[in-house]
Amino acid sequence: MSVQKRTHQIEKLARVYDDEIGPIWGTRFGRLLLRDLTIPERGQVLDISCGTGSPTVELLRRMGEGSRIIAIDASSAMLDVARRKIEGLGPLGKKGVFFRTESPIPRLSFASDVYDVVVCNLGLAEMPDAAAAVRDFARVTKLGGQLRCTLPVAGTFTEFHDIYREVLVKHDRTEALERLDAHLATYPEPERCEQWLRDAGLEPSLEVEEFSLLFKSSREFFFAPVIEFGPLPAWKAIAGTGQELQDVFWYIKEAIDAYYGGRPFAVTVKAACLAGRKVRTVAAPASVAPPPEIVAVGTVAGAEADGLEEISQVTQLPDDAGEDDEVVDVALDAFTDGKQRPPHL
């Protein structure tokens, strides 16, 4: 996908997120992220992949005087929404919050052992190596500080995945089945998440909550922004390309409508919050470059540093930074109004 098209998609996501996705997705994970979270006096907080700023607002409400939040996201469009949200808070929005356009991939630019609290709501699932990302998040956390991340874990969208598998088995799509298995492996088991925390030098704590999303039909399911901007591109990539992709999704549509005709299509979401207090420092793997010796703009090397003010000077990254180059963005013929079953099926 071209940079221009990807930029357009991100801008569209920024426009619809708070109305269409946040209330049923991001906010559910965000409540889990913030449950019983306290921020120490004059605490330094890092909000990674802050999106449109919903966790940031709630963090602000819990901050005392002298505390500061650094909120980063790879999308400047999402940060624009977050800034407007903070500006609308009146006096609360004048607390120490600083936004910066920055991707956490391949690693954060901040110095080690800086932040009392590091949070990441749903960003971890977008990382190419979640275990390495947790280690890097822990790196910038102070000894005794806490790290919290949320992500969907194994069992999420299981009803859809079961139908997908049934369709692929029935039609002998062996290669697509292998791709489906690889995709399911990206939803980690909770025990694996706990090991990430231990390997990062954190005393682990894990909480998992289950909730359901309801859709009136297969069409509503696939066109819901939470699906369109979420797992749908990966699901399309599993099916293949061209007519093969169209056929697989036709069969999936038929199966959902047959099984759930007249009833809502309910899919399960298993939301996990990975939390840990840093009890030891873990050396970075030899293959990972050390942090830059020159401290990046907005980074603090110690609790007394005043460099945070510089974060208001946004560092722009390419809109495609940290994203996959190949994103399947093909219209599904099965959902075209009035579309009949293709004659070759």
Salt bridges, closest charged atoms under 4 A:
ASP18 OD2 - LYS85 NZ 2.86
GLU58 OE2 - ARG61 NE 3.45
ASP80 OD1 - ARG83 NH1 3.22
GLU102 OE1 - ARG100 NE 3.06
ASP113 OD1 - LYS278 NZ 2.73
ASP116 OD1 - LYS142 NZ 3.43
ASP136 OD1 - ARG107 NH2 3.56
ASP136 OD1 - ARG139 NE 2.78
ASP181 OD1 - ARG165 NH2 2.54
GLU207 OE2 - ARG35 NH1 2.49
GLU209 OE2 - ARG35 NH2 2.68
GLU228 OE2 - LYS12 NZ 3.78
GLU244 OE2 - ARG173 NH1 3.89
ASP247 OD1 - HIS344 NE2 3.00
GLU254 OE2 - LYS253 NZ 3.54
GLU254 OE1 - ARG341 NH2 2.71
ASP257 OD2 - LYS253 NZ 3.61
GLU309 OE2 - ARG68 NH2 3.39
ASP320 OD2 - ARG6 NH1 3.79
GLU323 OE1 - ARG6 NE 3.26
ASP329 OD2 - LYS5 NZ 3.23
ASP337 OD1 - ARG219 NH2 3.58
